[in-house]
Amino acid sequence: MVLPLHNGGLIIEFNNELLAKWLQGTEGKTLLMEQLGPMTCIQKQTFPIVGQYLPINLPLSNVDLLHRIKKNNNLPDETTAFMHWIKPPQCQSNEQRKAFTMIHLRDAHMANSILQEGICITNEHITVHKDKKEPIHYAKCQKFGHIAHNCKTLVDTYATCGGSHHTTTCNAYQTECCINCKTQNHASWSCSCPIFKQCCEELDKKYPENRMPYFPMDMDWTLVI
């Protein structure tokens, strides 16, 4: 199955695991790139998990930090691809001390093992869960289901108060208004938003594995919902 992406890329899924592994090797990759063109860039699949409440002063891009994490958790060198903050540091509040991070792993077996047992980072046991696909939410208009290229909105809409202005110019910090529900009992970014929940349910129907706590493999325990 070939799934086109909005950025012009392609996701290719194979029914045969041996074929998928062969195409990741030098010979298979070379033949595939000959068919797709010399400018093609092939990226291996990663298995993202969310690490909760890490100190925001951690240098996630630091190679030494990744090495220590692998060593302390007995992880193979090639296991962890990279880590990044889910909310960019420049968007974190001055009072904030901890935040969620995305940990990308190259091996599904190891990802599921960490999902079962957790992971130790800087001598602290971190709770984790599998990253789920969520509805596309465009930050300019706060609406669901489209990206910047398809948005017809001309002005910014602040996700908290619903006003027609950028985040940095908002003076109504205590006001909450949801653009999608047209109500004032929650903000547009709230996970309790009925429209957001409805979009999540539709996404789960389209991608059943989204409801699974583990990455589905050939072991029965990874297929639970």
FITOR-323372 format. One record per residue (C-alpha): x, y, z. Coordinates in nm, 4 decimals. Example, Ala and Ser with C-alpha at 12.3 -4.5 7.8 and 13.67 -1.06 7.14 Angstrom:
% residues 2
<pt X="1.2300" Y="-0.4500" Z="0.7800"/>
<pt X="1.3670" Y="-0.1060" Z="0.7140"/>
***
This chain:
% residues 225
<pt X="0.0000" Y="0.0000" Z="0.0000"/>
<pt X="0.1263" Y="0.3469" Z="-0.0902"/>
<pt X="0.0003" Y="0.6440" Z="0.1140"/>
<pt X="0.0771" Y="0.9950" Z="-0.0217"/>
<pt X="0.1633" Y="1.2650" Z="0.2337"/>
<pt X="0.0806" Y="1.6364" Z="0.2261"/>
<pt X="0.4507" Y="1.7249" Z="0.2028"/>
<pt X="0.4948" Y="1.5275" Z="-0.1187"/>
<pt X="0.6372" Y="1.2183" Z="0.0481"/>
<pt X="0.5110" Y="0.8622" Z="0.0350"/>
<pt X="0.4572" Y="0.5956" Z="0.3004"/>
<pt X="0.5051" Y="0.2472" Z="0.1544"/>
<pt X="0.3677" Y="-0.0506" Z="0.3479"/>
<pt X="0.4473" Y="-0.4118" Z="0.2573"/>
<pt X="0.2552" Y="-0.7298" Z="0.3323"/>
<pt X="0.5828" Y="-0.9231" Z="0.3314"/>
<pt X="0.8234" Y="-0.8500" Z="0.6192"/>
<pt X="1.1197" Y="-1.0056" Z="0.4366"/>
<pt X="1.0650" Y="-0.7763" Z="0.1372"/>
<pt X="1.0453" Y="-0.4726" Z="0.3651"/>
<pt X="1.3745" Y="-0.5673" Z="0.5332"/>
<pt X="1.5393" Y="-0.6321" Z="0.1954"/>
<pt X="1.4402" Y="-0.2864" Z="0.0702"/>
<pt X="1.5982" Y="-0.1341" Z="0.3806"/>
<pt X="1.9297" Y="-0.2968" Z="0.2892"/>
<pt X="2.1852" Y="-0.1535" Z="0.0478"/>
<pt X="2.0810" Y="-0.3588" Z="-0.2565"/>
<pt X="1.7079" Y="-0.3065" Z="-0.2164"/>
<pt X="1.7429" Y="0.0624" Z="-0.1343"/>
<pt X="1.9609" Y="0.1191" Z="-0.4427"/>
<pt X="1.7109" Y="-0.0484" Z="-0.6746"/>
<pt X="1.4191" Y="0.1424" Z="-0.5224"/>
<pt X="1.5960" Y="0.4780" Z="-0.5582"/>
<pt X="1.6731" Y="0.3986" Z="-0.9226"/>
<pt X="1.2987" Y="0.3683" Z="-0.9805"/>
<pt X="1.1959" Y="0.6726" Z="-0.7745"/>
<pt X="1.4760" Y="0.9060" Z="-0.8855"/>
<pt X="1.8212" Y="1.0146" Z="-0.7587"/>
<pt X="1.6764" Y="1.2930" Z="-0.5401"/>
<pt X="1.4737" Y="1.0456" Z="-0.3352"/>
<pt X="1.5434" Y="1.0344" Z="0.0384"/>
<pt X="1.4424" Y="0.7152" Z="0.2189"/>
<pt X="1.3633" Y="0.7394" Z="0.5900"/>
<pt X="1.3247" Y="0.4343" Z="0.8100"/>
<pt X="1.0101" Y="0.3983" Z="1.0166"/>
<pt X="1.0369" Y="0.4989" Z="1.3792"/>
<pt X="0.8097" Y="0.4022" Z="1.6671"/>
<pt X="0.7272" Y="0.7139" Z="1.8719"/>
<pt X="0.6455" Y="0.6978" Z="2.2411"/>
<pt X="0.5659" Y="0.9854" Z="2.4765"/>
<pt X="0.7758" Y="1.0379" Z="2.7889"/>
<pt X="0.5894" Y="1.2277" Z="3.0609"/>
<pt X="0.7149" Y="1.5073" Z="3.2850"/>
<pt X="1.0832" Y="1.5379" Z="3.2018"/>
<pt X="1.2826" Y="1.8355" Z="3.3404"/>
<pt X="1.2828" Y="2.1076" Z="3.0742"/>
<pt X="1.6541" Y="2.1743" Z="3.1259"/>
<pt X="1.7452" Y="1.8403" Z="2.9668"/>
<pt X="1.9450" Y="1.8877" Z="2.6420"/>
<pt X="1.7503" Y="1.6339" Z="2.4362"/>
<pt X="1.9653" Y="1.6772" Z="2.1254"/>
<pt X="2.2854" Y="1.6103" Z="2.3209"/>
<pt X="2.4570" Y="1.2917" Z="2.2030"/>
<pt X="2.5989" Y="1.2216" Z="2.5489"/>
<pt X="2.2504" Y="1.2297" Z="2.7028"/>
<pt X="2.1210" Y="0.9754" Z="2.4499"/>
<pt X="2.4251" Y="0.7566" Z="2.5178"/>
<pt X="2.3620" Y="0.7647" Z="2.8944"/>
<pt X="1.9938" Y="0.6798" Z="2.8458"/>
<pt X="2.0845" Y="0.3780" Z="2.6312"/>
<pt X="2.3498" Y="0.2628" Z="2.8781"/>
<pt X="2.1311" Y="0.3015" Z="3.1883"/>
<pt X="1.8446" Y="0.1101" Z="3.0254"/>
<pt X="2.0593" Y="-0.1550" Z="2.8527"/>
<pt X="1.9384" Y="-0.0446" Z="2.5097"/>
<pt X="2.1302" Y="-0.1309" Z="2.1904"/>
<pt X="2.3168" Y="0.1636" Z="2.0353"/>
<pt X="2.0925" Y="0.1745" Z="1.7284"/>
<pt X="1.7673" Y="0.1688" Z="1.9288"/>
<pt X="1.6937" Y="0.5374" Z="1.9928"/>
<pt X="1.6758" Y="0.7557" Z="1.6831"/>
<pt X="1.6146" Y="1.0943" Z="1.8468"/>
<pt X="1.4136" Y="1.2842" Z="2.1090"/>
<pt X="1.2384" Y="1.6210" Z="2.1036"/>
<pt X="1.0023" Y="1.8265" Z="2.3176"/>
<pt X="0.6369" Y="1.7976" Z="2.2152"/>
<pt X="0.5818" Y="2.1634" Z="2.2972"/>
<pt X="0.8715" Y="2.3737" Z="2.1588"/>
<pt X="1.0850" Y="2.5325" Z="2.4357"/>
<pt X="0.9970" Y="2.8831" Z="2.3143"/>
<pt X="0.6290" Y="2.8063" Z="2.3808"/>
<pt X="0.6818" Y="2.6825" Z="2.7360"/>
<pt X="0.5815" Y="2.9131" Z="3.0207"/>
<pt X="0.8324" Y="3.0786" Z="3.2538"/>
<pt X="0.6896" Y="2.8853" Z="3.5495"/>
<pt X="0.7080" Y="2.5499" Z="3.3718"/>
<pt X="0.9591" Y="2.2992" Z="3.5095"/>
<pt X="0.8627" Y="1.9756" Z="3.3345"/>
<pt X="0.7241" Y="1.8833" Z="2.9941"/>
<pt X="0.6393" Y="1.5877" Z="2.7710"/>
<pt X="0.8908" Y="1.4596" Z="2.5186"/>
<pt X="0.8677" Y="1.2416" Z="2.2084"/>
<pt X="1.1085" Y="0.9477" Z="2.1971"/>
<pt X="1.1544" Y="0.7909" Z="1.8533"/>
<pt X="1.2729" Y="0.4285" Z="1.8514"/>
<pt X="1.3871" Y="0.2294" Z="1.5503"/>
<pt X="1.2778" Y="-0.1110" Z="1.6797"/>
<pt X="0.9164" Y="-0.2055" Z="1.7539"/>
<pt X="1.0154" Y="-0.4847" Z="1.9963"/>
<pt X="1.2193" Y="-0.2423" Z="2.2061"/>
<pt X="0.9450" Y="0.0226" Z="2.1889"/>
<pt X="0.6891" Y="-0.2255" Z="2.3235"/>
<pt X="0.9300" Y="-0.3330" Z="2.5972"/>
<pt X="0.9686" Y="0.0287" Z="2.7099"/>
<pt X="0.5906" Y="0.0752" Z="2.6949"/>
<pt X="0.5571" Y="-0.2183" Z="2.9346"/>
<pt X="0.8350" Y="-0.1304" Z="3.1767"/>
<pt X="0.8945" Y="0.2436" Z="3.1376"/>
<pt X="1.2363" Y="0.4029" Z="3.0970"/>
<pt X="1.4930" Y="0.5581" Z="3.3303"/>
<pt X="1.6172" Y="0.9080" Z="3.2392"/>
<pt X="1.8589" Y="1.0960" Z="3.4665"/>
<pt X="1.7986" Y="0.8460" Z="3.7491"/>
<pt X="1.4222" Y="0.8974" Z="3.7349"/>
<pt X="1.1678" Y="0.6394" Z="3.6196"/>
<pt X="0.9623" Y="0.7990" Z="3.3425"/>
<pt X="0.6059" Y="0.6938" Z="3.2606"/>
<pt X="0.5481" Y="0.6463" Z="2.8883"/>
<pt X="0.2656" Y="0.5737" Z="2.6455"/>
<pt X="0.2422" Y="0.5139" Z="2.2729"/>
<pt X="0.2003" Y="0.8251" Z="2.0630"/>
<pt X="-0.1412" Y="0.8333" Z="1.8987"/>
<pt X="-0.2433" Y="0.9894" Z="1.5717"/>
<pt X="-0.4522" Y="1.2969" Z="1.6476"/>
<pt X="-0.6723" Y="1.5078" Z="1.4191"/>
<pt X="-0.4894" Y="1.7705" Z="1.2152"/>
<pt X="-0.5316" Y="2.1013" Z="1.3963"/>
<pt X="-0.4142" Y="2.4150" Z="1.2169"/>
<pt X="-0.2814" Y="2.6725" Z="1.4641"/>
<pt X="-0.3803" Y="2.9776" Z="1.2573"/>
<pt X="-0.7565" Y="2.9172" Z="1.2452"/>
<pt X="-0.7818" Y="2.6498" Z="1.5231"/>
<pt X="-1.0002" Y="2.4317" Z="1.2966"/>
<pt X="-0.9586" Y="2.0586" Z="1.2400"/>
<pt X="-0.8981" Y="1.8630" Z="0.9219"/>
<pt X="-0.6717" Y="2.0814" Z="0.7100"/>
<pt X="-0.3232" Y="2.2327" Z="0.6920"/>
<pt X="-0.1857" Y="2.5766" Z="0.6035"/>
<pt X="-0.1962" Y="2.5159" Z="0.2283"/>
<pt X="-0.5730" Y="2.4548" Z="0.2367"/>
<pt X="-0.6678" Y="2.7210" Z="0.4932"/>
<pt X="-0.8716" Y="3.0177" Z="0.3708"/>
<pt X="-0.8528" Y="3.2128" Z="0.6978"/>
<pt X="-0.6742" Y="3.5478" Z="0.6650"/>
<pt X="-0.6298" Y="3.6344" Z="1.0344"/>
<pt X="-0.4848" Y="3.4516" Z="1.3345"/>
<pt X="-0.7164" Y="3.3033" Z="1.5963"/>
<pt X="-0.5841" Y="3.2560" Z="1.9485"/>
<pt X="-0.6537" Y="2.9039" Z="2.0750"/>
<pt X="-0.7403" Y="3.0084" Z="2.4313"/>
<pt X="-0.9667" Y="3.3132" Z="2.4114"/>
<pt X="-1.0814" Y="3.2700" Z="2.0506"/>
<pt X="-0.9912" Y="3.6269" Z="1.9605"/>
<pt X="-0.8662" Y="3.7331" Z="1.6167"/>
<pt X="-0.5080" Y="3.7967" Z="1.7185"/>
<pt X="-0.1750" Y="3.6229" Z="1.7729"/>
<pt X="-0.0871" Y="3.4554" Z="2.1025"/>
<pt X="0.1703" Y="3.7207" Z="2.1948"/>
<pt X="-0.0814" Y="4.0060" Z="2.1669"/>
<pt X="-0.3565" Y="3.8517" Z="2.3824"/>
<pt X="-0.4685" Y="4.0420" Z="2.6923"/>
<pt X="-0.7538" Y="3.8080" Z="2.7892"/>
<pt X="-0.5469" Y="3.5351" Z="2.9519"/>
<pt X="-0.8298" Y="3.4090" Z="3.1751"/>
<pt X="-1.0904" Y="3.3899" Z="2.8975"/>
<pt X="-1.1606" Y="3.0573" Z="2.7289"/>
<pt X="-1.3586" Y="3.0150" Z="2.4091"/>
<pt X="-1.3648" Y="2.7214" Z="2.1675"/>
<pt X="-1.3784" Y="2.8201" Z="1.8018"/>
<pt X="-1.5113" Y="2.4797" Z="1.6969"/>
<pt X="-1.7862" Y="2.4400" Z="1.9603"/>
<pt X="-1.8706" Y="2.8111" Z="1.9853"/>
<pt X="-1.8786" Y="2.7773" Z="2.3648"/>
<pt X="-1.6927" Y="2.9439" Z="2.6506"/>
<pt X="-1.6462" Y="2.6501" Z="2.8872"/>
<pt X="-1.3186" Y="2.5334" Z="2.7319"/>
<pt X="-1.0418" Y="2.6497" Z="2.4978"/>
<pt X="-0.9881" Y="2.5391" Z="2.1373"/>
<pt X="-0.6885" Y="2.3285" Z="2.2440"/>
<pt X="-0.8759" Y="2.1395" Z="2.5160"/>
<pt X="-0.8817" Y="1.7586" Z="2.4958"/>
<pt X="-1.2317" Y="1.7721" Z="2.6492"/>
<pt X="-1.3664" Y="1.9513" Z="2.3401"/>
<pt X="-1.6576" Y="1.7439" Z="2.1969"/>
<pt X="-1.5530" Y="1.8247" Z="1.8398"/>
<pt X="-1.1973" Y="1.7096" Z="1.9137"/>
<pt X="-1.3279" Y="1.3870" Z="2.0690"/>
<pt X="-1.5498" Y="1.3253" Z="1.7672"/>
<pt X="-1.2552" Y="1.3762" Z="1.5302"/>
<pt X="-1.0479" Y="1.1349" Z="1.7430"/>
<pt X="-1.3210" Y="0.8697" Z="1.7235"/>
<pt X="-1.3357" Y="0.9049" Z="1.3450"/>
<pt X="-0.9577" Y="0.8727" Z="1.3276"/>
<pt X="-0.9621" Y="0.5615" Z="1.5480"/>
<pt X="-1.2174" Y="0.4004" Z="1.3151"/>
<pt X="-0.9912" Y="0.4729" Z="1.0196"/>
<pt X="-0.6786" Y="0.3503" Z="1.2019"/>
<pt X="-0.7815" Y="0.0747" Z="1.4519"/>
<pt X="-0.4196" Y="0.0360" Z="1.5703"/>
<pt X="-0.4504" Y="0.3888" Z="1.7094"/>
<pt X="-0.6481" Y="0.2464" Z="2.0034"/>
<pt X="-0.3853" Y="-0.0172" Z="2.0811"/>
<pt X="-0.1485" Y="0.0584" Z="2.3723"/>
<pt X="0.1360" Y="-0.1246" Z="2.1940"/>
<pt X="0.2743" Y="-0.1337" Z="1.8418"/>
<pt X="0.1014" Y="-0.4350" Z="1.6786"/>
<pt X="0.3330" Y="-0.7260" Z="1.6009"/>
<pt X="0.3040" Y="-1.1046" Z="1.5749"/>
<pt X="0.2656" Y="-1.1486" Z="1.9538"/>
<pt X="-0.0940" Y="-1.1646" Z="2.0797"/>
<pt X="-0.0330" Y="-0.9295" Z="2.3745"/>
<pt X="0.0587" Y="-0.6465" Z="2.1357"/>
<pt X="-0.2829" Y="-0.6704" Z="1.9666"/>
<pt X="-0.4973" Y="-0.5830" Z="2.2681"/>
<pt X="-0.7246" Y="-0.2778" Z="2.2558"/>
***
